[in-house]
Amino acid sequence: MNQQKIPATVITGFLGAGKTTMIRNLLTNAGGKKIALIINEFGDLGVDGDVLKGCGAENCTEDDIIELTNGCICCTVADDFIPTMTKLLERENRPDHIIIETSGLALPQPLVAAFNWPDIRTQVTVDGVITVVDSAAVAAGRFADDHDAVDALRAEDESLDHESPIEELFEDQLTCADLIVLNKTDLLDSAGLARVRDEVASRTARKPVMIEAKNGDVPASVLLGLGIGTEGDIGNRKSHHELEHEDGAPHDHDEFDSFVVELGGIADPLAFVDSLKGIIGAHDVLRVKGFVDVPGKPMRLQLQAVGSRIDHYFDRAWAAGEARGTRLVVIGLHEMDESAVRKAIAALA
């Protein structure tokens, strides 16, 4: 057995920060490294896996992409993640590097701690934890400390009426980071970016390196090879959950709900997207992502919505024998009226 430890990079970040796009860029520019990718999807539709399997990177084939769809990775470490890692390490042709994309709702700390598991720690080390930040969202005040700013946004953002776990989750992801990628900086001016830097820095006592990115475009040489060994320092990166529930109480994500909406073809995708913005704004919807079938088009339309900002583009041709259809994962706060959202989206078809 090769005694050299395989480096693993954990990529975390809030919903819609751009993790999948960054990983796709990374896979196509990995300099020949054989990459194994573990994806923790939130919801029932493996959208991120589908996107990454279509990137065509020779160094990361479909067999090297493993999807964990049984729930938040930090809740299923023993039952899901560790067995997956064990099987990966038993392969004859082992990867040069392992990349793990967590769900936007996952706490990175329990995952990093799992690398101290006896069967894993002798073979794998955490090269580094990378947290991707949606700079435009932060600039818009979603995590503002200023009470006046919060009050001003309260009428527009119902989540601010709650003692929201989203803010704590954001801080936990920053606290665990070895590298913070401020993504989507092309949507900000220099003053806005300076405010984001200050805001992010204020959210963690640790001071990880921060870099800026547009469209998740970061060189592999920057993301890989950090050599941190983060699992050995996890005790200094405790999450809010660990600090508040050190009595061993189980943690859950009851604050969030997700469900899948399946539709037929969408004849006018632009009108569909425009109407979807209104539905998102009227309900506690945090994110919508999936694929849209546009009749007469040989390619499927990928859709990613974070708040009222929706990105969409044709990503690949429908495969021979693949059932065409529109499939969307909707993620929102627990108070979201699922029935109303389903009916509203169904009415657009």
QUIFENTA-V154123 format. One record per pair of residues at least 4 apart in sequence whose ideal C-beta (glycine too) atoms are under 7 Angstrom apart, sorted by the first residue. I is the first residue (numbers start at 1). J is the second residue. If there is no record, write none. Layout:
[[I	J] [I	J]]
//
This chain:
[[2	94] [5	123] [5	124] [5	125] [6	94] [6	95] [6	97] [6	98] [6	123] [6	124] [7	97] [7	125] [7	127] [8	98] [8	100] [8	124] [8	125] [8	126] [8	127] [9	97] [9	99] [9	127] [9	128] [9	130] [9	223] [9	224] [10	100] [10	102] [10	108] [10	111] [10	112] [10	126] [10	129] [11	19] [11	23] [11	99] [11	100] [11	101] [11	130] [11	132] [12	102] [12	106] [12	108] [12	129] [12	131] [12	173] [13	17] [13	19] [13	104] [13	131] [13	132] [13	133] [13	173] [14	104] [14	134] [14	170] [14	173] [15	104] [15	286] [15	287] [15	306] [15	331] [16	134] [16	287] [16	304] [16	306] [17	132] [17	133] [17	134] [17	183] [18	22] [18	132] [18	134] [18	183] [18	184] [18	216] [19	23] [19	101] [19	132] [20	24] [20	48] [20	51] [20	52] [20	101] [21	25] [21	215] [21	216] [22	26] [22	132] [22	181] [22	216] [22	218] [23	27] [23	52] [23	99] [23	101] [24	28] [24	51] [24	52] [24	55] [25	29] [25	216] [25	217] [26	30] [26	220] [26	223] [27	35] [27	52] [27	55] [27	57] [27	60] [28	55] [28	57] [29	219] [29	220] [30	35] [30	59] [30	220] [31	220] [32	59] [33	59] [33	96] [33	97] [34	59] [34	95] [34	96] [35	59] [35	60] [35	64] [35	95] [35	97] [35	99] [36	64] [36	88] [36	95] [36	98] [37	52] [37	60] [37	64] [37	65] [37	99] [38	66] [38	68] [38	84] [38	98] [38	100] [39	48] [39	49] [39	52] [39	65] [39	67] [39	68] [39	101] [40	68] [40	73] [40	101] [40	102] [40	103] [40	106] [41	46] [41	47] [41	48] [41	49] [41	67] [41	69] [41	103] [42	72] [42	103] [42	104] [42	105] [42	258] [42	331] [43	258] [43	260] [43	329] [43	331] [44	260] [45	260] [45	290] [45	327] [45	329] [46	50] [46	67] [46	69] [47	51] [47	289] [47	290] [47	329] [48	52] [48	101] [49	53] [49	65] [49	67] [50	54] [51	302] [51	315] [52	65] [53	62] [53	65] [54	315] [54	316] [60	64] [60	65] [64	95] [66	84] [68	73] [68	80] [68	81] [68	84] [70	76] [70	80] [71	75] [71	76] [72	76] [72	103] [72	105] [72	106] [72	253] [73	77] [73	81] [73	102] [73	103] [73	106] [73	111] [74	106] [74	107] [74	110] [74	111] [76	80] [76	81] [77	81] [77	82] [77	110] [77	111] [77	114] [78	82] [80	84] [81	85] [81	111] [81	114] [82	86] [82	114] [82	117] [82	120] [83	87] [84	88] [85	89] [85	120] [86	90] [86	119] [89	94] [89	123] [97	224] [98	124] [102	106] [102	108] [102	111] [105	169] [105	253] [105	256] [106	111] [107	172] [107	239] [107	241] [108	112] [108	129] [108	173] [108	176] [109	113] [109	172] [109	176] [109	234] [109	237] [109	238] [109	239] [109	242] [110	114] [112	126] [112	129] [112	176] [112	230] [112	231] [112	234] [113	231] [113	234] [115	120] [115	121] [115	124] [115	125] [115	126] [115	231] [116	121] [116	231] [117	121] [120	124] [121	231] [125	229] [125	231] [126	228] [126	229] [126	230] [126	231] [127	224] [127	225] [127	226] [127	227] [127	228] [128	178] [128	179] [128	226] [128	228] [128	230] [129	176] [129	177] [129	178] [129	230] [130	177] [130	178] [130	179] [130	181] [130	223] [131	173] [131	174] [131	177] [131	180] [132	181] [132	183] [133	138] [133	180] [133	181] [133	182] [133	183] [133	200] [134	138] [134	183] [134	184] [134	306] [135	139] [135	182] [135	183] [135	184] [135	185] [135	188] [135	193] [135	196] [136	140] [136	184] [136	187] [136	188] [137	142] [137	306] [138	142] [138	143] [138	196] [138	199] [138	200] [139	188] [139	192] [139	195] [139	196] [141	149] [141	153] [143	167] [143	170] [143	199] [144	149] [144	150] [146	150] [147	151] [148	152] [149	153] [150	154] [150	160] [153	157] [153	160] [154	160] [154	161] [158	284] [159	164] [159	166] [159	284] [159	333] [165	169] [165	255] [166	170] [167	171] [168	172] [168	240] [169	173] [170	174] [170	203] [171	175] [171	203] [171	204] [171	240] [172	176] [172	239] [172	240] [173	177] [174	180] [174	200] [174	203] [174	204] [175	204] [175	206] [175	237] [175	239] [176	237] [177	208] [178	208] [178	226] [178	228] [178	230] [179	208] [179	209] [179	211] [179	226] [180	200] [180	208] [180	210] [181	211] [181	213] [181	218] [182	196] [182	200] [182	210] [182	211] [182	212] [182	213] [183	213] [183	216] [185	193] [185	212] [185	213] [185	214] [186	214] [188	192] [188	193] [188	196] [190	194] [191	195] [192	196] [193	197] [194	198] [195	199] [196	200] [197	201] [197	210] [198	202] [199	203] [200	210] [201	207] [206	237] [211	218] [211	222] [213	217] [213	218] [218	222] [218	223] [220	224] [221	225] [230	234] [233	237] [238	242] [238	243] [240	244] [241	245] [241	251] [242	246] [245	249] [245	251] [254	334] [255	333] [255	334] [256	331] [256	333] [256	334] [257	332] [257	334] [257	336] [257	338] [258	329] [258	330] [258	331] [259	330] [259	338] [260	327] [260	328] [260	329] [261	328] [261	330] [261	342] [261	345] [262	325] [262	326] [262	327] [263	326] [263	346] [263	349] [264	293] [264	325] [264	326] [264	349] [265	293] [265	294] [265	295] [266	272] [266	292] [266	293] [266	294] [266	326] [266	349] [267	295] [268	272] [269	273] [269	292] [269	294] [269	301] [269	312] [270	274] [271	275] [272	276] [272	292] [272	348] [273	277] [273	310] [273	312] [275	279] [275	348] [276	280] [276	288] [276	305] [276	310] [276	348] [277	281] [277	308] [277	310] [278	282] [279	283] [279	341] [279	344] [279	345] [280	285] [280	288] [280	305] [280	307] [280	308] [281	308] [283	332] [283	336] [283	337] [283	340] [283	341] [284	332] [284	333] [284	335] [284	336] [285	330] [285	332] [285	336] [285	341] [286	331] [286	332] [286	333] [287	305] [287	306] [287	331] [288	303] [288	305] [288	328] [288	330] [289	303] [289	304] [289	305] [289	329] [290	303] [290	327] [290	328] [290	329] [291	300] [291	301] [291	302] [291	303] [291	326] [291	327] [292	300] [292	301] [292	303] [292	326] [293	300] [293	324] [293	325] [293	326] [294	301] [298	317] [298	318] [299	314] [299	316] [299	317] [300	314] [300	315] [300	316] [300	318] [301	312] [301	314] [302	312] [302	313] [302	315] [303	310] [303	312] [303	328] [304	311] [305	309] [305	310] [318	322] [318	324] [330	341] [332	336] [336	341] [337	341] [338	342] [339	343] [340	344] [341	345] [342	346] [343	347]]
//
